[in-house]
Amino acid sequence: MKASATAWFAALVLGLSAASAHADDVDGEIESVDAEAKSITVDGKIYSTNEQTEYEDELKSFDDLKQGLRVEVDYEETDGEMIATEIEIDD
């Protein structure tokens, strides 16, 4: 019984981690800003923002993001979509 409970728990943990988001970050220049989609392109990849996205340094909101600005984007990748969790000016 103990062995099957351990195997069940291991399978559960593996299953949950496979479905969870992958967190990472990228530094680079904003190549484009899509105000309608509330997304930016950095290093050729699109990063979506949402109500939970945090802005640091002089950045107060999505409206402060401009093409050519060097930023660091912390993001989570879920189902192939990269969601910005924090955006700050890259020093």
Contact map, one row per residue, 1 for C-alpha under 8 A:
1111100000000000000000000000000000000000000000000000000000000000000000000000000000000000000
1111110000000000000000000000000000000000000000000000000000000000000000000000000000000000000
1111111000000000000000000000000000000000000000000000000000000000000000000000000000000000000
1111111100000000000000000000000000000000000000000000000000000000000000000000000000000000000
1111111110000000000000000000000000000000000000000000000000000000000000000000000000000000000
0111111111000000000000000000000000000000000000000000000000000000000000000000000000000000000
0011111111100000000000000000000000000000000000000000000000000000000000000000000000000000000
0001111111110000000000000000000000000000000000000000000000000000000000000000000000000000000
0000111111111000000000000000000000000000000000000000000000000000000000000000000000000000000
0000011111111100000000000000000000000000000000000000000000000000000000000000000000000000000
0000001111111110000000000000000000000000000000000000000000000000000000000000000000000000000
0000000111111111000000000000000000000000000000000000000000000000000000000000000000000000000
0000000011111111100000000000000000000000000000000000000000000000000000000000000000000000000
0000000001111111110000000000000000000000000000000000000000000000000000000000000000000000000
0000000000111111111000000000000000000000000000000000000000000000000000000000000000000000000
0000000000011111111100000000000000000000000000000000000000000000000000000000000000000000000
0000000000001111111100000000000000000000000000000000000000000000000000000000000000000000000
0000000000000111111100000000000000000000000000000000000000000000000000000000000000000000000
0000000000000011111110000000000000000000000000000000000000000000000000000000000000000000000
0000000000000001111111000000000000000000000000000000000000000000000000000000010000000000000
0000000000000000001111100000000000000000000000000000000000000000000000000001110000000000000
0000000000000000000111110000000000000000000000000000000000000000000000000001110000000000000
0000000000000000000011111000000000000000000000000000000000000000000000000111100000000000000
0000000000000000000001111100000000000000000000000000000000000000000000000111100000000000000
0000000000000000000000111110000000000000000000000000000000000000000000011110000000000000000
0000000000000000000000011111000000000000010000000000000000000000000000011100000000000000000
0000000000000000000000001111100000000000010000000000000000000000000001111000000000000000010
0000000000000000000000000111110000000000011000000000000000000000000001110000000000000000010
0000000000000000000000000011111000000000011000000000000000000000001111100000000000000000000
0000000000000000000000000001111110000001111000000000000000000000111111100000000000000000000
0000000000000000000000000000111110000001111100000000000000000000001100000000000000000000000
0000000000000000000000000000011111000001110000000000000000000000011000000000000000000000000
0000000000000000000000000000011111100111100000000000000000000000111000000000000000000000000
0000000000000000000000000000000111111111000000000000000000000000000000000000000000000000000
0000000000000000000000000000000011111110000000000000000000000000000000000000000000000000000
0000000000000000000000000000000001111110000000000000000000000000000000000000000000000000000
0000000000000000000000000000000001111110000000010000000000000000000000000000000000000000000
0000000000000000000000000000000011111111000000011100000000000100000000000000000000000000000
0000000000000000000000000000000011111111100001111000000000000000000000000000000000000000000
0000000000000000000000000000011111000111110001110000000000000000000000000000000000000000000
0000000000000000000000000000011110000011111111100000000000000000000000000000000000000000000
0000000000000000000000000111111100000001111111100000000000000000000000000000000000000000000
0000000000000000000000000001111000000000111110000000000000000000000000000000000000000000000
0000000000000000000000000000001000000000111111000000000000000000000000000000000000000000000
0000000000000000000000000000000000000000111111100000000000000000000000000000000000000000000
0000000000000000000000000000000000000011110111110000000000000000000000000000000001000000000
0000000000000000000000000000000000000011110011111000000000000000000000000010000011110000000
0000000000000000000000000000000000001111000001111100000000000000000000000000000011110000000
0000000000000000000000000000000000000110000000111111100000000100000000000000000000111000000
0000000000000000000000000000000000000100000000011111100000000000000000000000000000110000000
0000000000000000000000000000000000000000000000001111100000000000000000000000000000000000000
0000000000000000000000000000000000000000000000001111110000000000000000000000000000001000000
0000000000000000000000000000000000000000000000001111111000000000000000000000000000011110000
0000000000000000000000000000000000000000000000000001111100000000000000000000000000001110000
0000000000000000000000000000000000000000000000000000111110111100000000000000000000000111000
0000000000000000000000000000000000000000000000000000011111110000000000000000000000000111100
0000000000000000000000000000000000000000000000000000001111110000000000000000000000000001100
0000000000000000000000000000000000000000000000000000000111110000000000000000000000000000100
0000000000000000000000000000000000000000000000000000001111111101100000000000000000000011100
0000000000000000000000000000000000000000000000000000001111111111000000000000000000000000000
0000000000000000000000000000000000000000000000000000001000111111100000000000000000000000000
0000000000000000000000000000000000000100000000001000001000111111100000000000000000000000000
0000000000000000000000000000000000000000000000000000000000011111110000000000000000000000000
0000000000000000000000000000000000000000000000000000000000111111110000000000000000000000000
0000000000000000000000000000010010000000000000000000000000101111111010000000000000000000000
0000000000000000000000000000010110000000000000000000000000000011111110000000000000000000000
0000000000000000000000000000111110000000000000000000000000000000111110000000000000000000000
0000000000000000000000000000111000000000000000000000000000000000011111000000000000000000000
0000000000000000000000000000110000000000000000000000000000000000111111100000000000000000100
0000000000000000000000000011110000000000000000000000000000000000000111110000000000000000110
0000000000000000000000000011110000000000000000000000000000000000000011111000000000000011110
0000000000000000000000001111000000000000000000000000000000000000000001111100000000000011110
0000000000000000000000001110000000000000000000000000000000000000000000111110000000011111000
0000000000000000000000111100000000000000000000000000000000000000000000011111000000011110000
0000000000000000000000111000000000000000000000100000000000000000000000001111100001111100000
0000000000000000000011110000000000000000000000000000000000000000000000000111110001111000000
0000000000000000000011110000000000000000000000000000000000000000000000000011111111100000000
0000000000000000000111000000000000000000000000000000000000000000000000000001111111100000000
0000000000000000000000000000000000000000000000000000000000000000000000000000111110000000000
0000000000000000000000000000000000000000000000000000000000000000000000000000111111000000000
0000000000000000000000000000000000000000000000110000000000000000000000000000111111100000000
0000000000000000000000000000000000000000000001110000000000000000000000000011110111110000000
0000000000000000000000000000000000000000000000111100000000000000000000000011110011111000000
0000000000000000000000000000000000000000000000111100100000000000000000001111000001111110000
0000000000000000000000000000000000000000000000001001110000000000000000001111000000111110000
0000000000000000000000000000000000000000000000000000111100000000000000001110000000011111000
0000000000000000000000000000000000000000000000000000111100100000000000111100000000011111100
0000000000000000000000000000000000000000000000000000001110100000000000111000000000000111110
0000000000000000000000000000000000000000000000000000000111100000000011110000000000000011111
0000000000000000000000000011000000000000000000000000000000000000000001110000000000000001111
0000000000000000000000000000000000000000000000000000000000000000000000000000000000000000111
